[in-house]
């Protein structure tokens, strides 16, 4: 996360207008700290295979 940020709002819940972003969630602008943020190691375990050898990498594999 960028410095000073403590949450993530998915783009489907936002509206972009020029350089301004409006949050369209049901809570209208209320985003809890830690929302949509995973802690280090929370989604992948040590030793877990992420991609098989020989797999051609796709853009979604790089994220």
C-alpha positions in Angstrom: 0.0 0.0 0.0 1.2 3.5 -0.6 2.4 5.4 2.5 -0.6 6.8 4.4 -3.0 4.2 3.0 -4.6 1.6 5.3 -7.3 0.1 3.0 -8.2 -0.8 -0.6 -11.4 -0.1 -2.4 -12.0 -2.3 -5.4 -12.5 -0.3 -8.7 -16.0 -1.7 -9.2 -17.0 0.3 -6.1 -15.6 3.6 -7.5 -16.5 6.2 -10.0 -13.8 8.1 -11.8 -14.4 11.7 -12.9 -11.4 13.6 -14.3 -8.9 13.3 -11.4 -11.5 12.7 -8.6 -12.5 9.3 -7.3 -15.9 8.7 -5.6 -16.6 5.6 -3.5 -19.9 4.1 -4.5 -20.1 1.4 -1.8 -23.3 1.0 0.3 -21.5 2.7 3.2 -20.8 5.8 1.0 -17.3 6.8 1.7 -16.8 4.8 4.9 -13.9 2.4 4.4 -12.6 0.5 7.4 -8.8 0.2 8.0 -7.6 -3.1 6.7 -10.5 -3.4 4.2 -9.3 -5.7 1.2 -5.8 -5.9 2.6 -4.0 -9.2 3.1 -1.1 -9.5 5.5 2.2 -11.0 4.3 1.9 -14.8 4.1 -1.9 -14.8 4.5 -2.7 -16.1 1.0 0.3 -18.2 0.2 2.0 -20.8 2.4 5.8 -21.4 2.6 6.8 -24.0 0.1 3.5 -23.8 -1.9 3.8 -24.2 -5.7 2.5 -21.0 -7.3 3.2 -21.8 -11.0 4.2 -25.1 -12.6 7.6 -25.3 -14.4 7.2 -24.5 -18.1 4.1 -22.5 -17.8 3.8 -19.5 -20.2 3.3 -16.5 -18.0 0.2 -14.4 -18.5 -0.4 -10.9 -17.2 -2.6 -12.2 -14.3 0.3 -14.5 -13.3 2.6 -11.5 -12.7 0.2 -9.8 -10.2 
